[in-house]
Every structure is written in C-alpha cells, then in structure tokens.
Amino acid sequence: MNDYIELRIDITPCDETTTDILAALLADAGFESFVPDGNGLTAYIPVPHFDQEATDNAIASFPLTGHTFTCESKTIEGEDWNIEWEKHYFQPIVVADQCVIHSSFHKNIPNCRYDIVIDPKMAFGTGHHATTSLIIEQLLTLDLQGKNVIDMGTGTGILAILSAMRGAASVTGIEIDPAAEINAEENISANNHPEIDIRLGDASLLPGLDPADIFIANINRNIITADLPSYAAALKPGGMMLLSGFYETDISVIMEKALPLGLEAIGHTTKGDNWTCLRLIKKA
C-alpha cells in the first residue's frame, strides 16, 4: 500500500515566500507534495522515503530569521488520500489565458483553448505552483507539432498532456514514484490521450528512448544537477530543455553542470518568489 507521512508545519509569521522556501528545502529531503495555506504548509512523503533527521535538518536550514515552526506528523494510508485531497482541493486555474486546469469534480469551468482535467491524488503538478505554470507558459509558446517530448518526473502528467494537446508526435513521461505513475496514467485517460507513454523509473530509462526535441524536467535542483548528463544525452542537437523546480539564484549552479555538456542558456522566466524556468539549447 502507498502510505504517506503527512507533515504539518505551522509557521509564524507566515507568507508565500516562507512556504515556498520551506517547500523547496523539504523537496530536497524527499517530500513530493505540498499544500500551503495562510498558517503554514502541509507536506507529504512516501513512508519508505521519510527520514526524520533529514527533515529536521531541512527545517533547521531555513535561511530567514524571525520565524518559528511547529511540526506535527501522521501516517496517511494510501487509500485515504482522495479524502485528504478533497479537503485541500485546488480551484480551477487559467494559465496565459489559453489553458485551464481543473479537477473532475469542479463546476463552472472557464472556457479555454486547452482544457486539462487533473485529479492529482498524491502526485505533484496542478499548475498552481509557479514551477509548473512557468513550464506551461513555455509550452504554450513553442511549436510542438510533430516533436518528440520527454517529461522527466512527470508527476500528474500535466505537462505531458499539454504537450500532446499541442501536437507533439511522441510524448514520454517518466516517474519514479509508483503511486504518481498510476495517477499520471489515470489523468492521461481522463484527457483522452492514450498515445502518451508513461514509464516507471528514473533517468536510467533515458538511453532506451528516442532523443527528444523538447526535454522537460520540473524536479528540484539537486536531482537536476545529478542527472543532467543523462538529460543532455537524451536531447537532440539543437533541441530545447526546459528546467524548473529551483530558484533564479540557482541558475549559476545549474549552468556550471550544463555548459560542459554542450547546453547553452537562451533565457529564463521567473514567477512568485523567484521560482524560475530555465531554457537551454543543446549545441549542434
């Protein structure tokens, strides 16, 4: 059973900057899903991946002064996740006036060119977090017609689904978490795009795939820097890589790894508290 640890952290004082920074720190400790609110943050991690010491160290490393954290954790059985999600369900979101993202239980949905149904359960990626919406904005501007797309760490499958809707000829999503992989398959079915290929695993799967025209990774800085050689090898010369899951100040760390791999930065966008989407081209 896919049981999770639910970690509730009340923060004083609390604002969006505080919850964003804390979510990034907890992501480095293995947490996968986050529900911020006006009083703090609720974070989720699979039971086998939970490390109390790593969690304590992540919270202790919070860089801003004058904040206090009150923590409480409990185990959530996998079968109870839908109930938990409906307590914290997201509202429909419209990105760039072109793409609406909503759950199957939402009503009064805005009309947009691209309509994506996402029931996230325990997988990350509803479009609400800046990192996801930043990549969505980029996908809405790119010519994906006939392109081969790889979505690393696909989560709910939202970016893979949008890529298919925008005409990509081949879309492969890779997800390391079994529960998230199942959720991605469910969302792909709900959006009627059975041609999307979702695979359970990590970057070791990339050598078995056709090289991508567009390579997407919305994970976190540490995983990206560790796996960037595999990402670069999976991208065609002249292909574009979209990276997110980190802050604008992390770009220099990413580029230190990227430049020797023939990856050249062509720009980046930011949103919220300096979350960024970095665009790279692989030199021919």
C-alpha positions in Angstrom: 0.0 0.0 0.0 1.3 3.5 -0.8 1.2 5.0 2.6 2.4 8.6 3.2 3.7 10.7 6.0 1.7 13.9 6.3 3.9 16.6 7.9 2.0 19.7 9.1 4.2 22.8 9.8 2.6 25.9 11.3 4.8 28.9 10.6 4.9 32.3 12.5 4.9 34.7 10.7 3.7 33.0 7.5 3.6 34.3 3.9 4.1 32.9 0.4 7.8 33.5 0.5 8.1 31.5 3.7 6.1 28.5 2.4 7.9 28.5 -1.0 11.3 28.4 0.6 10.3 25.7 3.1 8.7 23.6 0.3 12.0 23.8 -1.6 14.0 22.7 1.4 11.6 19.8 2.1 11.7 18.7 -1.6 15.5 18.3 -1.2 14.7 16.0 1.8 12.4 13.9 -0.4 9.0 15.4 0.1 6.8 15.3 -3.0 3.6 17.2 -2.5 2.8 20.5 -0.7 -0.3 22.3 0.3 0.5 25.8 1.5 -2.1 28.0 3.3 -2.2 31.1 5.4 -0.8 29.5 8.5 1.9 27.2 7.1 2.5 24.2 5.0 1.4 20.5 4.8 3.9 18.3 3.1 3.7 14.6 2.0 6.4 11.9 1.5 6.1 8.2 1.0 6.7 6.3 4.2 9.7 4.4 2.9 11.4 7.7 1.9 10.8 9.5 5.2 14.0 10.4 7.1 13.4 12.3 10.4 16.9 13.6 10.6 16.9 14.9 7.0 13.5 16.5 7.7 14.7 18.2 10.9 17.9 19.4 9.1 15.8 20.8 6.2 13.7 22.9 8.6 16.7 23.9 10.6 18.4 25.2 7.5 15.6 27.8 6.8 17.6 30.9 5.8 15.3 33.7 7.0 15.4 34.8 10.6 12.5 35.6 13.0 10.3 32.6 12.1 9.1 29.8 14.4 7.9 26.3 13.2 5.5 24.0 14.9 5.6 20.5 13.4 3.2 17.5 13.7 3.3 14.4 11.6 1.0 11.4 11.0 0.7 8.5 8.6 -1.9 8.6 5.8 -2.9 5.3 4.3 -2.8 5.4 0.5 -6.5 4.5 0.2 -7.4 7.6 2.2 -5.6 10.1 0.0 -8.6 11.0 -2.0 -10.4 12.1 1.1 -7.4 14.1 2.2 -7.1 15.7 -1.2 -10.7 16.8 -1.3 -10.1 18.6 2.0 -7.4 20.7 0.2 -8.6 20.6 -3.3 -7.4 23.2 -5.7 -9.5 25.7 -7.6 -9.5 25.8 -11.4 -6.6 27.8 -12.7 -6.1 29.5 -16.1 -2.6 29.9 -17.4 -1.8 32.6 -20.0 -5.4 32.8 -21.0 -5.0 29.7 -23.0 -5.0 26.7 -20.7 -7.5 25.8 -17.9 -6.6 23.1 -15.4 -9.3 21.7 -13.1 -10.4 18.6 -11.3 -13.1 16.3 -12.4 -15.3 17.5 -9.5 -15.0 21.2 -10.4 -18.0 23.1 -11.8 -18.3 26.4 -13.7 -15.0 25.9 -15.5 -13.7 28.8 -17.7 -13.5 28.1 -21.4 -10.0 27.9 -22.8 -8.3 26.5 -25.9 -6.7 23.8 -23.8 -8.8 22.1 -21.1 -6.9 19.7 -18.8 -8.5 17.5 -16.2 -6.2 16.7 -13.3 -7.1 14.7 -10.2 -3.7 14.8 -8.5 -4.1 12.4 -5.6 -0.5 12.1 -4.2 1.3 13.4 -7.3 2.8 16.9 -7.8 1.6 19.1 -10.6 -1.7 21.0 -10.7 -0.4 24.2 -12.4 -0.8 26.2 -9.2 2.8 26.1 -8.2 4.9 28.6 -10.0 7.3 26.0 -11.4 4.6 24.1 -13.2 2.8 27.2 -14.5 6.2 28.6 -15.8 6.7 25.5 -17.9 3.1 25.5 -19.1 3.7 29.1 -20.3 6.7 28.0 -22.3 4.9 25.0 -23.8 2.2 27.3 -24.9 4.7 29.4 -26.9 6.7 26.6 -28.5 6.0 24.8 -31.8 5.4 21.3 -30.6 3.8 20.0 -33.8 5.4 16.7 -34.7 8.1 16.9 -32.0 9.3 14.2 -29.6 8.9 15.3 -26.0 10.3 13.7 -22.8 8.8 14.8 -19.5 11.1 13.8 -16.6 9.4 13.5 -13.3 6.0 13.7 -14.9 4.0 13.7 -11.6 0.4 14.1 -12.5 1.3 14.0 -16.2 0.0 17.6 -16.7 3.0 18.7 -18.9 2.9 15.6 -20.9 -0.8 16.0 -21.5 -0.4 19.6 -22.7 2.4 18.6 -25.0 0.2 16.0 -26.6 -2.7 18.5 -26.9 -0.3 20.9 -28.7 0.5 18.4 -31.4 3.7 16.6 -30.2 4.1 13.4 -32.2 5.6 11.4 -29.3 5.4 12.1 -25.6 7.1 10.0 -22.9 6.7 10.7 -19.2 9.0 9.2 -16.6 8.0 9.0 -13.0 9.9 7.3 -10.1 7.0 7.0 -7.7 4.7 4.1 -8.4 1.6 5.9 -7.0 2.3 9.0 -9.1 2.9 6.9 -12.1 -0.6 5.3 -11.7 -2.1 8.8 -11.2 -0.4 10.1 -14.4 -2.0 7.1 -16.3 -5.4 8.0 -14.8 -5.1 11.6 -15.8 -3.9 10.7 -19.3 -7.0 8.5 -19.7 -9.3 11.3 -18.4 -7.9 13.6 -21.1 -8.2 11.0 -23.9 -4.5 10.9 -24.8 -3.7 7.2 -24.7 -0.7 7.8 -27.0 1.3 9.3 -24.1 3.8 6.7 -22.9 4.2 6.8 -19.1 7.1 4.7 -17.7 8.0 3.9 -14.1 11.6 4.6 -13.3 14.3 7.3 -13.2 17.0 8.7 -15.6 18.4 5.3 -16.2 15.4 4.8 -18.6 16.6 7.6 -20.9 19.1 5.7 -23.0 16.3 3.4 -24.2 14.3 6.3 -25.6 14.5 8.2 -28.9 16.2 11.5 -28.4 13.9 14.4 -27.6 13.3 17.6 -29.4 11.9 19.0 -26.2 13.1 17.7 -22.8 11.3 18.8 -19.6 12.3 18.4 -16.0 10.4 20.1 -13.2 12.0 18.4 -10.2 14.5 20.1 -7.9 18.0 21.5 -8.1 19.9 18.6 -6.6 18.2 15.9 -8.8 18.6 18.0 -11.9 22.3 18.7 -11.3 23.0 15.0 -10.6 21.1 13.7 -13.7 21.9 16.5 -16.1 24.4 14.4 -18.1 21.6 11.8 -18.8 19.2 14.6 -19.7 21.7 16.1 -22.2 22.4 12.7 -23.8 18.6 12.3 -24.3 18.2 15.6 -26.1 18.8 16.0 -29.9 21.4 18.5 -31.1 19.5 21.8 -31.5 16.8 20.5 -29.1 15.4 22.6 -26.2 15.5 21.7 -22.5 13.0 23.3 -20.0 14.2 23.1 -16.4 12.3 24.2 -13.3 11.9 23.3 -9.6 14.5 25.8 -8.4 15.1 29.5 -7.8 16.6 32.1 -10.1 19.7 32.2 -7.8 20.3 28.5 -8.6 20.8 29.1 -12.3 24.6 29.5 -11.9 24.7 26.1 -10.1 22.8 24.5 -13.0 24.9 26.2 -15.7 28.1 25.0 -14.1 27.0 21.5 -14.9 25.2 22.3 -18.1 28.0 24.2 -20.1 30.4 21.2 -20.3 27.5 19.1 -21.7 27.0 21.5 -24.6 23.9 23.1 -23.1 23.6 26.8 -23.6 21.2 29.0 -21.7 18.9 31.1 -24.0 16.8 32.7 -21.3 14.7 32.2 -18.2 11.4 33.4 -16.8 10.5 33.9 -13.1 7.4 33.9 -11.1 6.3 34.3 -7.5 9.3 34.4 -5.2 11.9 34.0 -7.9 11.0 30.4 -8.9 12.4 30.1 -12.4 12.1 28.2 -15.7 15.5 27.9 -17.5 15.6 27.4 -21.2 18.6 25.6 -22.7 19.6 24.6 -26.2 21.9 21.7 -27.0 24.6 22.9 -29.3 24.7 21.1 -32.7 
